[in-house]
Amino acid sequence: MTLLSASVAGTALADPARLISFVEVRSDRADQAMADLRRYAHSLGEGVPQARIELLRELGRPERFVLLESADDLQALTQAEGRSRALLDALTAQLAAPSDRRSHREFGTAAAPVAVPQRTALCAITHLDIGGPVRPLAEEALGRFAAAARGSPGNLGFEVWQQLDRGNHFNIVAVWSDRASLDAFAASPEAREFRASVAPLIGSPYDERLYRREP
C-alpha cells in the first residue's frame, strides 16, 4: 500500500500538509475496504488530533474512495501514518489499481480546512490540469471562482490545492450542505464564467466527482 509516502517524485512536502489519496478497490470488496480505510483514518485522527482526516466514498461508484489529510504539523502526521501502517495490510489484496496519492500546497488565499460535517453534506473534488503557458490566466479565474463559491449559500468550505510536483495541476475541495446548493452554484453566472474561462486552457476533461463522508 502506498498511502504513506510523504513526498512525490522526490519533492519534499512542505508544511502545512495537504494530501489526497484516491483509492479504487474491487467492487466485490468495497464494503470491506471501506471498513479497513475507516480504521486507518480514525487511527490517523487519534494520532494527530489537530488534523482534518476525512474518508469519502464516491456517489454512484462505491468502490472508489478518497482520503483527505490536512495538518499543519507534517512530522506528527508522518509519525501517525507510520504507527498506522499495519492497518493497511489487509487492503492490498482488495485494490483494483494502485492508490493515487498527491501532495499539495494551498493556492491563493488559504482557507481553513473544513470537515464534512454530516453524511447528508456533499464533497465535490475537481481535478484541473492547466497547460503551462496559460496557467496565469487559469489562476486568475480560480481566484475569482473560489471567492464566489465561498460566498454562495450552502457552501461549507472551499479549498484550492496546488500539486507540489506539478504546479499546473490543481485539486478543488468543496463542501456543500446539500445537492441543491451545489447545483444552484453550478448554475450561477460566476461558475459558468469560470467553466467558460478554463475550458480552452485545460489539458484533460473537467473532472468533478461527488462524495459523501464515511464516518
PyMOL commands that set and color helices and strands:
alter all, ss='L'
color gray80, all
select helices_A, chain A and resi 27-47+74-94+132-150+179-186+189-198
alter helices_A, ss='H'
color red, helices_A
select strands_A, chain A and resi 7-8+11-12+17-24+52-58+64-71+100-106+122-129+155-163+169-176+207-213
alter strands_A, ss='S'
color yellow, strands_A
deselect
rebuild
show_as cartoon
